[in-house]
Amino acid sequence: MPDVHGVGVGLFIFFSVLSLPLVVSKPVAKEFESTAIMWIRAFKRIRVEWKAPLTIEQPTPSVNQPYHKRELG
């Protein structure tokens, strides 16, 4: 007949070793999740900008430029 105390210690050690990777991997999984969410948001922004019509912005003249001063006075 197997020793009950030995079986209990064996099960305790088995489940302790089994739970160790789970305890260690929890912070790693949270970091992976936050990084994945950040990348998903970035790709969504890129896709929205890619589908948007191309617009070329005209530079606004600065007050310090000479031709702008000539127009004012």
ABEGO torsion letter per residue (X at the ends): XBBAAAAAAAAAAAAAAAAAAAAAAAAAAAAAAAAAAAAAAAAAAAAAAAABBBBBBBBBBBAABAAAAAAAX
